[in-house]
Amino acid sequence: MIIPIRCYSCGKPIAQVWEKFVEQVKKGEDPKKVLDSLGLERFCCRAQFLGHVDLIDDIAPFKKF
């Protein structure tokens, strides 16, 4: 739903580059090159970005109770 603050595997902070990643990919850039330019070299961190599905806008209108 929301990108985690830190990578689940290695603990590296990754949330601060999420918006930059999304913007550049929407412009049509290759995700591999974007991740390289943002400094995400580990496979675990890259998997967080490539496997993330942003559902917060779909779930936000619903209340818990």
Secondary structure, DSSP 4 states (H G I P E B T S, - for coil): ----SB-TTT--B-GGGHHHHHHHHHTT--HHHHHHHHT--SHHHHHHHHS----HHHHTTS---
